[in-house]
Amino acid sequence: MLGLVVRNTGSWYTVKTDDGRMVDSKIKGNFRLKGIRSTNPVAVGDRVEIVENAEGTAFITAISDRRNYIIRKSPNLSKQSHIIAANVDQAMLVVTVNRPQTSTTFIDRFLASAEAYRIPVVLVFNKTDLLTDEERHYQEMVIALYENIGYECREISAATGSGVDELKKMLAGRITVLSGNSGVGKSTLINSLLPGLNLRTAEISDAHNTGMHTTTFSEMLPLPDGGYIIDTPGIKGFGTFDIEPEELTGYFRDIFHFSKDCRFSNCTHRHEPGCAVLRALEDHYIAESRYQSYLSMLDDKDENKYREAF
């Protein structure tokens, strides 16, 4: 029996079978031994094969080949990776310039990982109704930065509904993974997109201006106009996984554009003579924040970096 994994609670998976039934499933005992070094060898969005039993549950016995997935270093130090979602058409990264502030480093790491697996990303700037004049100016500068690189940006307020209708059109008929830091308003946005769902939301911690986790597992939510939203737990850090240093330049569109003019084909863009990237940085064609994000990812071979828990 074939089906689609629509929910992952950590120990159980809900599989929507091709005949429309929802079957609670577990991984067969020896499944984890097949070279899948991940905290979750099966992810939401996977097409799987299941074998049902007399109790009405099932074992997952095989995963179909994935066309893409988005992955990060696992917060679980005993494993290598955590697959956020598989087989997606696009990702929407919900960010906020305050309450809490999303760092450009986090944004850049997410974008580079999505580039590695050819997943288009839309940056959704939420909580526009709460911005001061200074914060609005900063948001405009951040949006200009990413639009100049070629990323689509949208400004919304999930709380008031401003801009949400435009997002609905972009979601229809597609499988979209929704991600972002805790507290940026993903659950509020989903409640706005799917009235009646009533996902839990939480207040922002005043002491640390950070969000508190409300989503504790990943789930595919069907949309009225077709397609799915994949709701994921909020994440603090985004450690990249399985990206080699020599490949990294290709996942930063702006840096890659200038790297083709470097004197050396294996230039790391740190100190080499004739580096076109360093020259572009000096001439402000590449933003300092983007270059610093690139350097931080080059240093990611430190195994403990960016392994904050969900």
C-alpha positions, 0 to 999 in steps of 0.5 A: 500500500502506497501513501503520503506522510502527512504528520510526524510526531517523532515516534509515529507517522500518519500516512494518507493512503492512496485510497484516502485513509489515514493510517498511524505508522511506525518505522520497521525495526531495521529501517534505520540501519540502511545508511540513513544518518538522520533523526527522522529517516522518514519526513513529512512529504515522503511517499512511502510504502506501508504494510498494515497489521491487524491492529489498524496500524502499519509499518513503513517499509520503503521510501520513494525517491525524493525529488528534493528536501530541506535539511539542517544539522540535527539538534540531536548530537548522536545523529547527523541531520534532520530533514524538515520536509521532502518533495516540496514546490517552494518554501516560505521563510517567515521572518520578523525584524522585531518581536523577535528579530530574525538575523540575516545569518539565519536567513542566509543559511536557510536560503543557501540550504534551499539553493542546494536542493533547488527549492524556491524561497519566498521571504515573508516579513510578518508583523508589519503592523507592529513596526516603528518608523525605524524598524520599517526603514530597516525592513525596507533595507533588508527587503531591498537587499534580498530582492536585488539578489533575486528573492521574492519578498512579501510584507504581511500582518498575519494578525490583521490579515494584511497581505494574506490574500496575496499569499493564498494565491501563491500557495494554491495548488503547491506544496509549501514548507513554512519555516522560521524562528519560534515566535515569528507568527507561523501559527497565526499565519496558518490560522489566518489562511485556514480559519477554524484550524485554531492552532495554538499561538504563544506570546513573545518572551519580553525578557529575551524578545524570543518566541516560545514553541507552539508547534511540536511536530511537522504536519501537512495541512490541506489548502481549500484551493489545492496544495498543502502547507507543511507546518514545522516547529520553530527553529533557533539555529539553522546549521547547514548539512552536507554542503562542501566548502568548494560548493558553497559559493554556488549557493550564494547567488550574489557571491557566485555572480562575481566569483566567475571573475576570480583569478583562481578557480578554487578561490575561497574568497578569503584572502586570495590575490585577484579575488573578484568577490573581495573586490565586489565586497569592497565596492559594496556590490556584495553586502557585508552581512551576506559575506559574513554569512558565507564565512560562517558557513565555511567554518561549519565543519565545527560539529557543534556549531548551530545545534540549538534544540527545537 
